[in-house]
Amino acid sequence: MTTEEIKSAWELESGLPNDVDAYMSNCRFGTKDEYMKQIVDTGGETSGLMFLCDLVDEAGELLGQQGWTVGSGWKTEDDGVSIAHPVRKNVVISSRYGQLQYRVVKELSVEMDKYGKPLVAASWNGMGFHWMLEEHETLKQVEGGREKKQGLMPTAFVGLNEAIRGGTAPAEAAAAKPVVDKVIEEKLKDLAQTNDFKAFVMAAMKIESVSKSDELMASIMDDGKTGFFATHQK
């Protein structure tokens, strides 16, 4: 028996499927124990939140599971159905979940707007791709840099499996209405009704109690129909 044969017999595998068509199922936001341990070991400040999914075949049989980190500051307040950030409206591309979105939308040209919103996990349910193992860096520091680890990434879109999807993805969860002191709310309301949006935001940020509340700050900086400015007009 050659040395090469002995080495190959002792090599370890990732345990993940590879070079296979699979559909995303049971998509949710949550944490994984092994990733949380890495965060603690490295002194990281991220919440450890991940986008998680089961990978199943066309009949719905489980082939494996995969997770992608979503980045710092993101939280889920509906048991993993969706995520929200106090300031950001989009996931950053440097996160693993951001890289998944970029691969699917930009490189594979899948029109994900047809299927839902990126901050709602169920938007991915039933989406089918050809999956390949690819190498990426983890949080763990090793000699010469960071640890290299294999993870699954989609390389081609194979379509939507309606049976696995189980219906339409839910609408993006509305941001929770921040609890505001009545006196502060009246002051902010007056600012909203006497200024344009930009001037309102600048004036509101100077109020100390506003800057201490992530939820209120997010509402104030939201220029959409559900933001503080829009909902407190005459």
Protein Blocks (a to p, Z undefined) as FASTA:
>chain_A
ZZklmmmmmpccehiaehiacddehiacdddfklmmmmmmnopabeoiacddddddfkop
afbdcdddebehiacfegomaccdfkbmbdcfkbmklmmmmmmmmmnopafklnocfklm
klmgopacdddddddddfbdcehiacdddddddfbdebjcfklnopaadddddddddddd
fklmmmmmmmmmmccfklmmmmmmmpmklmmpmklmmmmmpcbfkbmklmmcZZ
